[in-house]
Protein backbone atom coordinates (compact mmCIF):
# COMPACT_ATOMS: atom_id res chain seq x y z
CA UNK A 1 0.00 0.00 0.00
CA UNK A 2 1.23 3.50 -0.87
CA UNK A 3 1.91 5.78 2.13
CA UNK A 4 0.65 9.36 1.78
CA UNK A 5 1.95 12.13 4.05
CA UNK A 6 -0.14 15.31 4.27
CA UNK A 7 1.78 18.50 5.04
CA UNK A 8 -0.46 21.48 5.84
CA UNK A 9 -0.90 24.53 8.03
CA UNK A 10 -3.29 24.02 10.94
CA UNK A 11 -5.17 27.10 9.71
CA UNK A 12 -6.22 24.87 6.77
CA UNK A 13 -7.39 22.01 8.99
CA UNK A 14 -10.91 22.12 7.51
CA UNK A 15 -9.52 21.56 3.99
CA UNK A 16 -7.33 18.72 5.24
CA UNK A 17 -10.40 17.13 6.83
CA UNK A 18 -12.35 17.31 3.56
CA UNK A 19 -9.45 15.88 1.58
CA UNK A 20 -9.13 13.06 4.12
CA UNK A 21 -12.81 12.17 3.63
CA UNK A 22 -12.27 11.87 -0.13
CA UNK A 23 -9.08 9.85 0.26
CA UNK A 24 -10.99 7.35 2.39
CA UNK A 25 -12.29 5.73 -0.81
CA UNK A 26 -8.67 4.93 -1.77
CA UNK A 27 -8.02 3.62 1.74
CA UNK A 28 -11.04 1.29 1.52
CA UNK A 29 -9.57 -0.09 -1.74
CA UNK A 30 -6.16 -0.61 -0.07
CA UNK A 31 -4.52 1.76 -2.55
CA UNK A 32 -3.20 4.29 -0.02
CA UNK A 33 -2.84 4.86 3.69
CA UNK A 34 -2.67 8.47 4.83
CA UNK A 35 -0.95 10.21 7.71
CA UNK A 36 -1.02 13.75 9.08
CA UNK A 37 0.05 15.24 12.38
CA UNK A 38 -3.42 15.04 13.95
CA UNK A 39 -2.74 11.30 14.25
CA UNK A 40 -0.06 11.92 16.87
CA UNK A 41 -1.30 10.68 20.24
CA UNK A 42 -0.67 12.20 23.64
CA UNK A 43 2.76 11.45 25.00
CA UNK A 44 4.46 10.95 21.63
CA UNK A 45 7.33 13.19 20.59
CA UNK A 46 5.58 15.08 17.77
CA UNK A 47 8.66 16.32 15.84
CA UNK A 48 10.22 12.86 15.74
CA UNK A 49 6.92 11.27 14.68
CA UNK A 50 6.46 13.80 11.86
CA UNK A 51 10.05 13.27 10.65
CA UNK A 52 9.63 9.49 10.72
CA UNK A 53 6.36 9.55 8.76
CA UNK A 54 7.74 12.06 6.25
CA UNK A 55 10.77 9.84 5.59
CA UNK A 56 8.58 6.76 5.02
CA UNK A 57 6.02 8.38 2.70
CA UNK A 58 5.74 7.41 -0.96
CA UNK A 59 3.57 10.43 -1.82
CA UNK A 60 3.84 13.76 -0.01
CA UNK A 61 0.95 16.19 -0.41
CA UNK A 62 1.74 19.85 0.20
CA UNK A 63 -1.54 21.65 0.97
CA UNK A 64 -0.58 25.10 -0.28
CA UNK A 65 -1.98 28.37 1.02
CA UNK A 66 -0.51 31.64 2.21
CA UNK A 67 -0.55 30.11 5.71
CA UNK A 68 1.48 27.09 4.53
CA UNK A 69 4.03 29.43 2.95
CA UNK A 70 4.08 31.58 6.11
CA UNK A 71 4.59 28.60 8.43
CA UNK A 72 8.26 28.06 9.25
CA UNK A 73 7.65 24.39 10.08
CA UNK A 74 5.67 23.63 6.90
CA UNK A 75 7.84 25.61 4.50
CA UNK A 76 11.35 25.33 5.90
CA UNK A 77 11.25 21.84 7.39
CA UNK A 78 8.54 19.66 5.84
CA UNK A 79 8.62 21.12 2.32
CA UNK A 80 12.41 21.18 2.19
CA UNK A 81 12.67 17.51 3.21
CA UNK A 82 9.82 16.56 0.86
CA UNK A 83 11.49 18.21 -2.14
CA UNK A 84 14.85 16.65 -1.26
CA UNK A 85 13.22 13.20 -1.25
CA UNK A 86 11.45 14.04 -4.53
CA UNK A 87 14.76 15.05 -6.14
CA UNK A 88 16.34 11.79 -4.98
CA UNK A 89 13.32 9.94 -6.46
CA UNK A 90 12.44 8.47 -3.08
CA UNK A 91 8.95 10.00 -3.06
CA UNK A 92 6.55 11.95 -5.23
CA UNK A 93 5.60 15.46 -4.07
CA UNK A 94 2.22 16.77 -5.19
CA UNK A 95 1.21 20.38 -4.48
CA UNK A 96 -2.49 20.81 -3.69
CA UNK A 97 -3.36 24.49 -4.04
CA UNK A 98 -6.03 25.24 -1.44
CA UNK A 99 -6.41 29.00 -1.58
CA UNK A 100 -5.17 31.65 -4.01
CA UNK A 101 -1.61 32.66 -3.19
CA UNK A 102 1.62 33.46 -5.00
CA UNK A 103 3.21 30.01 -5.27
CA UNK A 104 4.44 29.44 -8.83
CA UNK A 105 7.91 30.93 -8.20
CA UNK A 106 8.51 28.85 -5.08
CA UNK A 107 10.53 25.60 -5.13
CA UNK A 108 7.42 23.39 -5.52
CA UNK A 109 6.12 25.62 -8.34
CA UNK A 110 7.98 23.47 -10.86
CA UNK A 111 5.83 20.45 -9.94
CA UNK A 112 2.49 19.56 -11.47
CA UNK A 113 -0.26 20.50 -9.04
CA UNK A 114 -3.10 18.12 -8.19
CA UNK A 115 -5.68 20.28 -9.97
CA UNK A 116 -5.77 21.35 -13.59
CA UNK A 117 -3.71 24.50 -14.09
CA UNK A 118 -3.08 24.64 -10.34
CA UNK A 119 -6.60 25.95 -9.76
CA UNK A 120 -7.15 26.61 -6.04
CA UNK A 121 -9.64 24.32 -4.30
CA UNK A 122 -11.47 27.39 -3.06
CA UNK A 123 -12.26 28.45 -6.67
CA UNK A 124 -14.18 25.27 -7.58
CA UNK A 125 -18.00 25.27 -7.63
CA UNK A 126 -17.83 22.98 -4.56
CA UNK A 127 -15.17 21.39 -2.37
CA UNK A 128 -16.42 18.00 -3.53
CA UNK A 129 -15.64 18.89 -7.17
CA UNK A 130 -12.13 19.96 -6.23
CA UNK A 131 -11.32 17.05 -3.95
CA UNK A 132 -12.74 14.52 -6.41
CA UNK A 133 -10.28 15.74 -9.08
CA UNK A 134 -7.44 15.72 -6.54
CA UNK A 135 -8.32 12.21 -5.32
CA UNK A 136 -8.44 10.88 -8.87
CA UNK A 137 -4.99 12.32 -9.59
CA UNK A 138 -3.56 10.92 -6.35
CA UNK A 139 -5.07 7.54 -7.22
CA UNK A 140 -3.40 7.59 -10.64
CA UNK A 141 0.00 8.37 -9.12
CA UNK A 142 -0.47 5.75 -6.38
CA UNK A 143 -1.40 3.05 -8.90
CA UNK A 144 1.59 4.03 -11.05
CA UNK A 145 3.91 3.80 -8.03
CA UNK A 146 2.41 0.47 -6.94
CA UNK A 147 2.97 -0.96 -10.42
CA UNK A 148 6.61 0.21 -10.42
CA UNK A 149 7.22 -1.12 -6.91
CA UNK A 150 5.62 -4.48 -7.75
CA UNK A 151 7.73 -4.80 -10.90
CA UNK A 152 10.91 -3.97 -8.99
CA UNK A 153 10.18 -6.59 -6.32
CA UNK A 154 10.04 -9.23 -9.05
CA UNK A 155 13.69 -8.46 -9.87
CA UNK A 156 16.70 -9.82 -8.04
CA UNK A 157 17.11 -8.37 -4.52
CA UNK A 158 20.16 -6.30 -5.53
CA UNK A 159 18.06 -4.53 -8.17
CA UNK A 160 15.18 -3.64 -5.82
CA UNK A 161 17.06 -1.15 -3.69
CA UNK A 162 15.43 2.29 -4.01
CA UNK A 163 12.62 1.39 -6.40
CA UNK A 164 11.84 5.05 -7.10
CA UNK A 165 15.24 5.68 -8.73
CA UNK A 166 14.26 4.00 -12.00
CA UNK A 167 10.81 5.52 -12.15
CA UNK A 168 9.87 8.20 -14.64
CA UNK A 169 7.30 10.17 -12.65
CA UNK A 170 6.50 12.44 -15.61
CA UNK A 171 4.88 9.56 -17.50
CA UNK A 172 2.34 8.60 -14.88
CA UNK A 173 -1.13 7.31 -15.69
CA UNK A 174 -2.37 10.89 -15.96
CA UNK A 175 -2.02 12.41 -19.42
CA UNK A 176 0.47 15.11 -18.49
CA UNK A 177 0.33 16.75 -21.91
CA UNK A 178 -3.09 18.19 -21.14
CA UNK A 179 -1.91 19.55 -17.79
CA UNK A 180 0.62 22.40 -18.11
CA UNK A 181 3.43 22.74 -15.61
CA UNK A 182 2.71 25.35 -12.98
CA UNK A 183 5.53 27.59 -14.17
CA UNK A 184 3.87 27.80 -17.61
CA UNK A 185 0.57 29.12 -16.34
CA UNK A 186 -0.85 32.16 -18.04
CA UNK A 187 -2.25 34.69 -15.59
CA UNK A 188 -5.05 36.79 -17.08
CA UNK A 189 -4.51 40.53 -16.81
CA UNK A 190 -7.35 42.95 -16.22
CA UNK A 191 -7.04 46.69 -16.23
For each residue, the residues with C-beta under 8 A, 3 or more apart:
1: 30 31 32 33
2: 31 32 33 58 59 142 145 146
3: 32 33 35 53 56 57 58 59
4: 23 32 33 34 35 57 58 59 60 61 138 142
5: 34 35 36 53 54 56 57 59 60 61 82
6: 16 19 20 34 35 36 61 63
7: 54 60 61 62 63 68 74 78 79 82
8: 12 13 15 16 36 61 62 63 68 74
9: 12 63 65 67 68 70 71 74
10: 13
11: 65 67
12: 8 9 15 16 63 65 67 68 98 99
13: 8 10 16 17 38
14: 17 18
15: 8 12 18 19 63 65 98 121 127
16: 6 8 12 13 19 20 36 38 63
17: 13 14 20 21
18: 14 15 21 22 127 131
19: 6 15 16 22 23 61 63 96 131 134 135
20: 6 16 17 23 24 34 36
21: 17 18 24 131
22: 18 19 25 128 131 132 134 135
23: 4 19 20 26 27 32 34 135 138
24: 20 21 27 28
25: 22 28 29 135
26: 23 29 31 32 135 138 139 142
27: 23 24 30 31 32 33 34
28: 24 25
29: 25 26
30: 1 27
31: 1 2 26 27 139 142 143 146
32: 1 2 3 4 23 26 27 59 138 139 142
33: 1 2 3 4 27
34: 4 5 6 20 23 27
35: 3 4 5 6 39 53 57
36: 5 6 8 16 20 39
37: 40 46 49 50
38: 13 16
39: 35 36
40: 37 44 46 49 50
41: 44
42:
43:
44: 40 41 48 49
45: 48 49
46: 37 40 49 50
47: 50 51
48: 44 45 51 52
49: 37 40 44 45 46 52 53
50: 37 40 46 47 53 54 78
51: 47 48 54 55 81
52: 48 49 55 56
53: 3 5 35 49 50 56 57
54: 5 7 50 51 57 60 78 81 82 85
55: 51 52 81 85
56: 3 5 52 53
57: 3 4 5 35 53 54 60 85 91
58: 2 3 4 91 92 142 145 164
59: 2 3 4 5 32 91 92 93 94 138 141 142 145
60: 4 5 7 54 57 82 85 86 91 92 93 94
61: 4 5 6 7 8 19 94 96 114 138
62: 7 8 68 74 78 79 82 93 94 95 96 108
63: 6 7 8 9 12 15 16 19 68 96 98
64: 68 69 95 96 97 98 101 103 108
65: 9 11 12 15 68 69 97 98 99 101
66: 69 70 99 101
67: 9 11 12 70 71
68: 7 8 9 12 62 63 64 65 71 74 75 98
69: 64 65 66 74 75 101 103 106
70: 9 66 67 75
71: 9 67 68 74 75
72: 75 76 77
73: 76 77 78
74: 7 8 9 62 68 69 71 77 78 79
75: 68 69 70 71 72 78 79 80
76: 72 73 79 80
77: 72 73 74 80 81
78: 7 50 54 62 73 74 75 81 82
79: 7 62 74 75 76 82 83 107 108
80: 75 76 77 83 84
81: 51 54 55 77 78 84 85
82: 5 7 54 60 62 78 79 85 86 91 93
83: 79 80 86 87 93 107 108
84: 80 81 87 88
85: 54 55 57 60 81 82 88 90 91 93
86: 60 82 83 89 90 91 92 93 111
87: 83 84
88: 84 85 164
89: 86 162 164 165 167 169
90: 85 86 162 164
91: 57 58 59 60 82 85 86 164
92: 58 59 60 86 141 145 164 169
93: 59 60 62 82 83 85 86 108 111
94: 59 60 61 62 111 112 113 114 137 138 141
95: 62 64 103 108 109 111 113 114 118 182
96: 19 61 62 63 64 113 114 115 121 134
97: 64 65 100 101 103 113 114 115 118 119 120 121
98: 12 15 63 64 65 68 120 121 122
99: 12 65 66 120 121 122
100: 97 120 122 123
101: 64 65 66 69 97 120
102: 105
103: 64 69 95 97 106 108 109 118 182
104: 109 118 182 183 185
105: 102 109 183
106: 69 103 109
107: 79 83 110
108: 62 64 79 83 93 95 103 111
109: 95 103 104 105 106 182 183
110: 107 181 182 183
111: 86 93 94 95 108 181 182
112: 94 176 179 181 182
113: 94 95 96 97 117 118 182
114: 61 94 95 96 97 133 134 137 138
115: 96 97 118 119 120 121 124 130 133 134 137
116: 119 133 178 179
117: 113 179 180 185
118: 95 97 103 104 113 115 182 185
119: 97 115 116 123 124 130
120: 97 98 99 100 101 115 123
121: 15 96 97 98 99 115 124 127 130 131 134
122: 98 99 100
123: 100 119 120
124: 115 119 121 127 129 130 133
125: 129
126: 129 130
127: 15 18 121 124 130 131
128: 22 131 132
129: 124 125 126 132 133
130: 115 119 121 124 126 127 133 134
131: 18 19 21 22 121 127 128 134 135
132: 22 128 129 135 136
133: 114 115 116 124 129 130 136 137
134: 19 22 96 114 115 121 130 131 137 138
135: 19 22 23 25 26 131 132 138 139
136: 132 133 139 140
137: 94 114 115 133 134 140 141 174
138: 4 23 26 32 59 61 94 114 134 135 141 142
139: 26 31 32 135 136 142 143
140: 136 137 143 144 172 173 174
141: 59 92 94 137 138 144 145 169 172 173 174
142: 2 4 26 31 32 58 59 138 139 145 146
143: 31 139 140 146 147 173
144: 140 141 147 148 172 173
145: 2 58 59 92 141 142 148 149 164 167
146: 2 31 142 143 149 150
147: 143 144 150 151
148: 144 145 151 152 163 164 166 167
149: 145 146 152 153 163
150: 146 147 153 154
151: 147 148 154 155
152: 148 149 155 159 160 163 166
153: 149 150 160 163
154: 150 151
155: 151 152 159 160
156: 159 160
157: 160
158: 161
159: 152 155 156
160: 152 153 155 156 157 163
161: 158
162: 89 90 165
163: 148 149 152 153 160 166 167
164: 58 88 89 90 91 92 145 148 167
165: 89 162
166: 148 152 163
167: 89 145 148 163 164
168: 171
169: 89 92 141 172
170: 176
171: 168 176
172: 140 141 144 169 176
173: 140 141 143 144
174: 137 140 141 179
175: 178 179
176: 112 170 171 172 179
177:
178: 116 175
179: 112 116 117 174 175 176
180: 117 184 185
181: 110 111 112 184
182: 95 103 104 109 110 111 112 113 118 185
183: 104 105 109 110
184: 180 181
185: 104 117 118 180 182
186:
187:
188:
189:
190:
191:
